[in-house]
Amino acid sequence: MTQEYHDDECDQCMTYARIRQDSDKWECIICGLVEDTIYLSPNKPIIWFRYEISCGHQAHFRCFRTWCKENGITCARCGPIDEFCEECNHFDHIK
């Protein structure tokens, strides 16, 4: 998956969040939009791609990158966040 950044987005967010992908219902902590489980056909749900921060909160890619550009690299609910090391990103560990 390639990342395209716009002028109003942070380009360092990848080390502070990992990409999560599944069909579970979730809420973006920044815009508040709830992405629900939707099925394209029986047994074929839409897979949601989003960032998950080390505190467990989740956000749309663009929402998180724009938030970090404006507010520094923080969780919109928890405040400052820690980086994920490369091993944690790769193996899906939580710090």
N, C-alpha and C positions, 0 to 999 in steps of 0.2 A: 504494500500500500504506500503510495507516494503522498507526501505532505506538501501542499501548496500554501504558502503563507502570504498574507496581504499586509499592507503597511500598518494596519491597525491591530496586528496580531503579534504576540510574542513568538520568537523562534527557538526558545530554549525549553519549552514545556515538556518535550518528550522525556527528559530525564527526571521529571517530577511527577509523572503519571505513566500509567501503562495502558495499552489498548485492551479494552474488554469487548468481547463479542459473544452475544448469545441472544436468545429470543425472549428473555425475561422482561417483565414490566419494570421500568425504572423512571426516575425523575432527575432532570438536569437541575443541579443546585444553583445554577446561575439564572437561567430563563424561566425555570419552574415548569417547563413542559413535561408532561408525563407521557412516555413512550410505552404503549401497551402492547401486549402480545397480539399480533395480527397474523392470520393465516392466509397465504396466497391460495392454497388448496388444502384439503385434509392432510394432516401430518407434515405440512411444509410451511413452517413459520418464517416470518421476516427476521433476519438476523440484524440486531442493532449493533453498530460500532460506536464506541464512545471511549472517553478517558475515564480511568478510575484512579483517584488520588490515593496516596498512602493511608489516609484516614478512612478510606472506604467510600467517600462520596464520589458521585459520578457526574460527568458533564459532557455535552456535545463538544466535538473538537473545536469548532469555531468559537463557541461560547467561552471555553476555558482559555484559549489562546488570546482572545480579546480581553477577557478579565485580567489575565496576567500582564498584558501590555499596559493596562490602565492602573492596576492595583499592586503590581509586583507579584511574584510567584507565591500565591497564597490560595488556600481553600476559602471559598466565599462564606463558609459557615465556621470553620475551625481556625482560620488564620494561617500563619506560616507553616510550610510543609517541608518535609525532608526529601532529598533525592532518592530515587530508587537506584541501586547499583545495577550494572549490566546483568549480573547473575540473577537478581530479583526480577528484572524485566523479562529475561529469557525464561526463567523457570516459574514465573507467576507467584513469587513469594510475597508475603506481606511483611513489612518491617515490624 
